[in-house]
Amino acid sequence: MPDAAAPILRTQDLTVRFGGLTALNHVNFAVQREEIRAIIGPNGAGKSTFFNCLTGVLRPSSGRILFNSEEITGLSPDRISHKGIARSYQITNILPNATAFENVRIAAQSRRHGWSLLAHNLSHGEQRNLEVGIALATEPQLLCLDEPTAGMSATETRETMELVRSIAKDLTILIIEHDMQVIMELAQRITVLHYGEVLAEGTPSEIQRNPRVLEVYLKT
């Protein structure tokens, strides 16, 4: 059994280089079980690259990723899914002619998802929330949400926040999100990335008061 006191996810000096560009530079990161952790930062800060490493889409140039104290660095997406990490993508990944139930059932059977077609009879918010349902059907311990409220109305955003709160009671959630109101209300802790490095980490109130974060990101 995993040690309940140990971080569910930890990275050690996680580094990703694309030619001469360093997208992630020695990122050390840890998230506790049943925590809602937000990852924020300007465009190009390395947020999506970080998610891609965690979910097996990208292989790190160097460094380690540990999940439940087991190294998962460089494993394929399906193997990482089987370990208990799921991801809801920023672009809709839903089978078009299946019902919502069938979409979730198919995901539960396959424990992987990557469909690129659009469901016809759901609103944008419903499509995005169905993606969360598909990810949850793989019974993850860690759920990575990539811009879950992007393009949503205020009402849909509020409903999605309630959905995230309700599912967070039993699992750990990492969330990339540009809507600062969503982040400040949902997250227990926030990690700020800037040029591929951890600029700051803390509670929402600490991040809002952090001079370096205010300078590079939370400009008004």
Sequence and secondary structure as in RCSB ss.txt:
>XXXX:A:sequence
MPDAAAPILRTQDLTVRFGGLTALNHVNFAVQREEIRAIIGPNGAGKSTFFNCLTGVLRPSSGRILFNSEEITGL
SPDRISHKGIARSYQITNILPNATAFENVRIAAQSRRHGWSLLAHNLSHGEQRNLEVGIALATEPQLLCLDEPTA
GMSATETRETMELVRSIAKDLTILIIEHDMQVIMELAQRITVLHYGEVLAEGTPSEIQRNPRVLEVYLKT
>XXXX:A:secstr
   TTS SEEEEEEEEEETTEEEEEEEEEEE TT EEEEE STTSSHHHHHHHHTTSS  SEEEEEETTEE TT 
 HHHHHHHTEEEE SS    TTS HHHHHHHHHHHS        SSS HHHHHHHHHHHHHTT  SEEEEESTTT
T  HHHHHHHHHHHHHHTTSSEEEEE S HHHHHHH SEEEEEETTEEEEEE HHHHHH HHHHHHT   
